[in-house]
Amino acid sequence: MHPKGLEVVTVGLDAGGVDAVRPWIEAAHPEHPSLIDETHVLDELFGVTNVPNAVWIDEAGMIVRPAEPANIERSPLREMDIPEGLPPRIHDALVEVKEIRDDSDAYRAAIVDWVERGAESPYALTPDEVIARSQPRGREQSEAAACFELGQHLYHAGDVDGAVQWWRDAHRLDPGNWTYKRQAWSLASTAPGEPSDLMQGPTELYEGNWLDDVKAIGGGGNYYPAFRP
Amino acid sequence: MLATSLDVDTSEYESASGWHLRPDGACRGDVCVPLGDGVRSADGSRVQLDRLAERLGAAFVHDAPRGLYAIGPSTVSGRALATAEAPELELPDLDGNPFRLSSLRGRKVLLVAWASW
C-alpha cells in the first residue's frame, strides 16, 4: 500500500517500555515507523481502548475513522480446534477468543478501498461521524485516565504497591478500557524475564481478570466487536 | 497529564493533551472552550491544572502523600474526540528517536495500536 500513499505507523502501548516491546519489534523488522507509548497516551488522544485498534488519518491530517477494532490478519488462535485436556480456564479462554469474529478480509478490503478512492470511499467517515463513533468519555473515563497515569508513573518509579492502587481505581472507573486492565493484569501475572502472560488469570492484586471480565460482558464478541463499515 | 505542582508550563499541557491554550480559550481543531480568569498566568506561560480541569470537564486527581497531580482528558464532546482533526503525536522509536505524526501530512496514515500483553 505504501506506493499508493499509505503510511503505516505502529505504536506499542506498554508500561514496560522498550524492554517489553523490543523482542516483538525486532522480530517483525518493520520498515514503517514503530513507536513506543509507555503511558498509553493513545487512549487519551485518540480513544484507544483495546488492542489492536487502528485510526485512519487522511492527507490533510483529519481522522476519517476513529480508534476501532482492527483485525488486519487472520488469527491462528481463532481458526484452530481447541485441543482436548486443557486446563479449564485455558479451554474457556480459547472459547472466548474463538467468539471474536474474524473479519480481517473485510477490514483489509476497506483499507484498500480508502487508499484508492480517498474521501469517495464509503469507509471514510465525515468529521461528525468520526466524533460520534469515538469512544464515550465522561467524568469517569477522564478520572480513570488520570488514575492510570498516576499508576504508570509510580510503577516506573518502583512503587508497585502505589501503582496497583491507582490502577485498581482506573479499572473500576472505566471497565470498558481494556488497555488499562490487560496492562496491569499482565504485569501482575508475568514472571520476571518471561514473555507477557496473555492468560492474565486471577491475582490477589486485582478484582478482575481476562476470562471473567470477558464473560461478564457477554463473551469475546463483545470484548472485541466486529468491524462496523 | 501528570505534574508535581498545581501549575505547569502551558506548552507541556498542550503537547500532552492536544489542546491549545489561547487568550480566547482552550482550542482543539475547530472547538474552543472559554477559560475565563484565573486559569492562565498573566503572560500565558503557565496554567493552573485544577481550574483548567473544571473548564474542560476533565477529572483532576491529587495523590497527596506523593505530591502528584493528574489531569484527565477533556469531556466537552462526551466522546474521546472533540474534533476530527488529528492531534499531534510525538513518540520515540526503539532507539529513542522522537517521531512526529505530523511529519506524514500529505500521506494517508494507518495508525495501529498494539501491545506485548
Interface residues (C-beta under 8 A of the other chain):
Chain A: G5 L6 E7 V8 V9 T10 V11 G12 L13 D14 G16 V18 A20 V21 R22 P23 W24 I25 E26 P33 S34 L35 I36 D37 V41 L42 E44 L45 F46 G47 V48 V51 P52 N53 A54 V55 W56 I57 D58 E59 A60 G61 M62 I63 V64 P66 A67 A70 I72 I111 W114 V115 G118 P127 D128 V130 I131 A132 S134 Q135 P136 R137 G138 R139 Q141 S142 E143 A144 A145 A146 C147 E149 L150 H153 L154 D159 G162 W166 T179 R182 Q183 W185 S186 L187 P195 S196 D197 L198 Q200
Chain B: M1 L2 A16 S17 G18 G57 A58 A59 F60 V61 D63 R66 L68 A70 I71 G72 P73 S74 T75 S77 G78 R79 A80 L81 A82 T83 A84 E85 A86 P87 L89 L91 P92 D93 L94 G96 F99 L101 S102 L104 R105 G106 R107 K108 V109 L110 L111 V112 A113 W114 A115 S116 W117
